[in-house]
């Protein structure tokens, strides 16, 4: 019960921050620009002549993955910089004493804050992603094969980064935790691209870079699973299936159940480390 109350307060506090208005502004701009861009696909001249509606749908499939990555990046930055002040900021300002001085367990406080921020981050990704899918559908007529799966994996990616940001905020300053979280998010994505290129070129050593990075931080692995849910089923064939792994906005296979289990275990372990760190921190 305590965790739910704190979750509601955290969600309300997150909605009051200026970063929320920045997120909304970026989302509206991205939706407007993408709608205008997609409207120019049909009838666009290509090397083989005027682009047909089928070719436009294929290009729209690839561009949808690119734009969804933009939404995941916006969510990553937003949640990381919201999570930072949640623990470190309140401890440094002394606000945490108002709650922890009472007979309230620190784990319940942490769980409530995690639930509130997770609801905010997941809600943003799902609503913004669904709006983008509807824009593409009404403009080009393309509907992804598994939009629910893709949006769910984007939400899971947000939860992973949020959990990491909370762990960092329990040991370092709010600004540092946000910067490190977003930096690791970007580094893991780059490592995934490098690993994909290694797989496409048959270099096992380089390919292993992407595999290891996805195990250390599951954000890129979940993102690739989301891409597979958004992209046209024939995209790999059209772009040459042997080279699909080297294209940064094309996934060659859906996620395995084992990897989804690993992502859940990763979140649980990092949350446990955060609870342990927060319980030992002086307030």
C-alpha distance (Angstrom), angle and dihedral (degrees) to the residues before:
residue distance angle dihedral
X1 . . .
X2 3.81 . .
X3 3.80 91.1 .
X4 3.81 91.5 53.1
X5 3.81 92.4 50.3
X6 3.79 91.1 50.5
X7 3.81 89.8 45.4
X8 3.79 90.1 56.4
X9 3.81 92.0 47.6
X10 3.81 91.0 47.7
X11 3.78 91.4 50.0
X12 3.80 90.8 49.4
X13 3.80 91.9 48.0
X14 3.82 92.0 48.2
X15 3.80 90.2 52.8
X16 3.81 90.0 55.8
X17 3.79 96.0 55.3
X18 3.79 121.1 101.3
X19 3.80 90.9 -124.6
X20 3.81 87.9 72.3
X21 3.80 91.4 59.7
X22 3.79 89.0 47.7
X23 3.81 89.7 52.4
X24 3.80 91.5 49.9
X25 3.79 92.2 48.3
X26 3.80 93.0 49.4
X27 3.80 90.7 47.0
X28 3.80 94.3 51.2
X29 3.80 91.5 47.4
X30 3.80 92.1 48.3
X31 3.80 92.7 48.1
X32 3.80 92.3 48.5
X33 3.80 94.5 47.4
X34 3.80 93.1 45.1
X35 3.81 91.6 49.7
X36 3.79 90.7 51.9
X37 3.80 91.7 45.9
X38 3.80 94.9 48.7
X39 3.80 90.6 49.5
X40 3.82 88.4 62.2
X41 3.82 94.8 55.4
X42 3.80 99.7 80.0
X43 3.78 109.4 73.7
X44 3.81 92.6 15.6
X45 3.80 113.0 142.9
X46 3.81 115.5 -115.2
X47 3.81 133.4 177.8
X48 3.80 90.3 -87.2
X49 3.79 95.1 46.6
X50 3.78 132.8 -91.0
X51 3.81 112.0 0.2
X52 3.78 111.9 -110.9
X53 3.79 125.1 -139.5
X54 3.82 89.8 -103.4
X55 3.79 92.3 53.0
X56 3.79 89.5 46.1
X57 3.80 90.1 54.1
X58 3.82 90.5 52.0
X59 3.80 92.0 50.2
X60 3.81 89.2 44.7
X61 3.80 88.8 54.7
X62 3.81 91.4 56.2
X63 3.79 93.9 42.3
X64 3.81 90.2 49.5
X65 3.80 89.1 59.9
X66 3.79 89.7 49.7
X67 3.81 92.7 51.2
X68 3.80 92.5 44.4
X69 3.78 87.7 55.6
X70 3.79 86.5 55.6
X71 3.80 89.9 54.2
X72 3.81 91.2 47.7
X73 3.81 89.4 51.0
X74 3.82 91.8 49.4
X75 3.82 89.6 48.9
X76 3.81 90.8 47.2
X77 3.79 93.1 52.8
X78 3.79 93.1 42.8
X79 3.79 97.5 48.3
X80 3.80 93.1 42.0
X81 3.79 93.2 54.6
X82 3.80 91.8 42.2
X83 3.80 92.3 50.8
X84 3.80 94.1 49.5
X85 3.83 97.6 67.3
X86 3.81 90.9 39.5
X87 3.79 94.5 81.0
X88 3.79 110.0 4.1
X89 3.80 94.8 39.0
X90 3.79 95.0 49.7
X91 3.80 92.2 45.4
X92 3.82 92.8 49.4
X93 3.82 92.8 46.6
X94 3.80 93.4 45.6
X95 3.81 94.2 -119.8
X96 3.80 90.5 121.8
X97 3.81 89.8 66.9
X98 3.80 90.5 66.9
X99 3.80 90.1 63.9
X100 3.80 104.5 27.4
X101 3.80 93.2 49.1
X102 3.79 87.2 70.3
X103 3.83 124.5 71.4
X104 3.80 91.8 -83.7
X105 3.77 121.8 129.2
X106 3.76 116.0 -122.7
X107 3.79 90.3 -134.7
X108 3.82 89.5 59.0
X109 3.80 90.6 50.8
X110 3.79 90.9 48.9
X111 3.81 92.6 47.0
X112 3.80 91.5 50.3
X113 3.78 93.0 50.5
X114 3.80 91.2 46.2
X115 3.81 92.1 50.2
X116 3.81 92.6 47.9
X117 3.79 94.6 49.5
X118 3.81 91.8 42.7
X119 3.80 90.4 53.3
X120 3.79 90.2 49.8
X121 3.82 95.4 47.0
X122 3.80 95.7 43.0
X123 3.79 92.1 45.1
X124 3.79 91.2 53.1
X125 3.80 94.9 48.4
X126 3.80 94.0 46.4
X127 3.82 95.9 46.1
X128 3.81 95.3 42.5
X129 3.80 92.4 43.6
X130 3.79 92.6 48.4
X131 3.80 90.4 49.3
X132 3.80 89.7 52.6
X133 3.80 92.5 49.0
X134 3.81 90.3 51.5
X135 3.80 90.8 49.4
X136 3.82 90.7 53.6
X137 3.80 91.8 45.7
X138 3.79 95.6 51.2
X139 3.81 94.4 42.6
X140 3.82 102.6 39.1
X141 3.80 104.1 10.7
X142 3.81 94.8 -120.8
X143 3.81 119.6 140.7
X144 3.84 118.5 -176.4
X145 3.82 117.9 -119.2
X146 3.81 94.8 -123.5
X147 3.83 110.6 15.0
X148 3.81 94.7 157.5
X149 3.81 91.4 54.3
X150 3.78 91.9 46.6
X151 3.79 93.9 49.9
X152 3.80 92.0 45.5
X153 3.81 90.8 53.2
X154 3.80 91.2 48.1
X155 3.80 87.9 52.8
X156 3.81 90.0 49.2
X157 3.79 89.3 51.1
X158 3.80 88.8 54.3
X159 3.81 91.0 50.5
X160 3.81 90.9 51.2
X161 3.80 92.9 53.7
X162 3.80 91.8 42.2
X163 3.79 91.1 53.9
X164 3.79 90.9 49.5
X165 3.80 91.3 48.9
X166 3.81 90.7 52.1
X167 3.80 90.8 51.8
X168 3.79 91.2 50.9
X169 3.80 92.1 45.6
X170 3.80 89.4 57.0
X171 3.82 91.0 62.7
X172 3.83 107.7 25.1
X173 3.80 138.6 35.3
X174 3.82 121.2 -71.1
X175 3.81 94.6 -109.8
X176 3.79 93.3 47.1
X177 3.80 92.7 49.6
X178 3.81 91.4 52.9
X179 3.79 94.2 46.9
X180 3.80 93.9 47.3
X181 3.81 92.8 46.5
X182 3.80 94.1 51.6
X183 3.80 90.6 42.4
X184 3.81 91.6 54.2
X185 3.81 89.9 46.8
X186 3.79 90.9 55.1
X187 3.79 94.2 42.2
X188 3.81 91.7 52.1
X189 3.80 91.2 50.1
X190 3.80 91.4 50.6
X191 3.80 90.2 47.9
X192 3.81 88.7 51.7
X193 3.81 91.1 52.6
X194 3.79 90.5 48.7
X195 3.80 90.4 49.0
X196 3.81 90.5 49.8
X197 3.79 91.0 52.5
X198 3.79 89.5 48.9
X199 3.80 90.7 52.8
X200 3.81 91.9 48.1
X201 3.82 90.4 50.8
X202 3.80 93.9 44.1
X203 3.81 94.3 -114.9
X204 3.81 105.7 142.4
X205 3.80 94.3 -172.1
X206 3.79 93.6 56.5
X207 3.80 91.6 41.0
X208 3.80 89.2 55.6
X209 3.81 89.3 61.3
X210 3.79 90.1 67.3
X211 3.79 93.5 43.8
X212 3.80 93.9 51.4
X213 3.81 93.0 45.3
X214 3.82 91.3 53.1
X215 3.79 90.0 53.0
X216 3.81 94.2 48.5
X217 3.82 93.4 47.2
X218 3.84 115.0 12.1
X219 3.83 96.2 -157.2
X220 3.81 95.3 99.8
X221 3.79 93.0 44.1
X222 3.80 91.8 52.3
X223 3.81 90.0 45.7
X224 3.80 91.4 54.8
X225 3.78 90.1 50.5
X226 3.80 89.2 51.5
X227 3.80 90.9 50.7
X228 3.79 90.2 54.0
X229 3.79 88.8 55.8
X230 3.81 93.1 50.7
X231 3.80 102.3 41.0
X232 3.80 127.1 89.6
X233 3.84 111.3 -96.4
X234 3.82 89.9 -126.6
X235 3.81 94.9 49.2
X236 3.79 94.1 96.4
X237 3.79 91.6 50.7
X238 3.79 92.7 46.7
X239 3.81 93.2 47.9
X240 3.84 93.4 42.4
X241 3.82 112.0 -90.9
X242 3.80 92.5 -132.7
X243 3.80 91.4 62.0
X244 3.81 97.8 37.3
X245 3.78 93.6 100.4
X246 3.79 90.1 59.7
X247 3.80 93.8 57.4
X248 3.84 109.3 90.8
X249 3.82 94.7 -146.3
X250 3.79 99.4 44.5
X251 3.81 126.5 78.4
X252 3.79 119.5 -154.5
X253 3.82 97.8 -156.9
X254 3.83 141.8 10.0
X255 3.77 120.3 -102.1
X256 3.77 118.4 -84.9
X257 3.84 120.7 -122.5
X258 3.81 88.3 -117.7
X259 3.79 91.6 60.4
X260 3.79 91.9 48.3
X261 3.80 88.7 52.8
X262 3.80 89.7 49.7
X263 3.81 90.7 51.8
X264 3.81 90.1 52.2
X265 3.82 91.3 47.9
X266 3.82 90.0 48.0
X267 3.80 91.4 53.9
X268 3.81 91.5 48.0
X269 3.81 93.2 49.1
X270 3.81 94.6 47.3
X271 3.80 90.7 46.2
X272 3.79 89.3 51.5
X273 3.81 91.2 50.9
X274 3.80 89.0 49.4
X275 3.81 91.1 51.9
X276 3.80 90.3 49.2
X277 3.80 92.6 48.4
X278 3.81 93.0 46.0
X279 3.80 92.3 48.6
X280 3.81 91.0 56.6
X281 3.79 97.2 43.9
X282 3.78 118.7 106.4
X283 3.79 114.4 -121.6
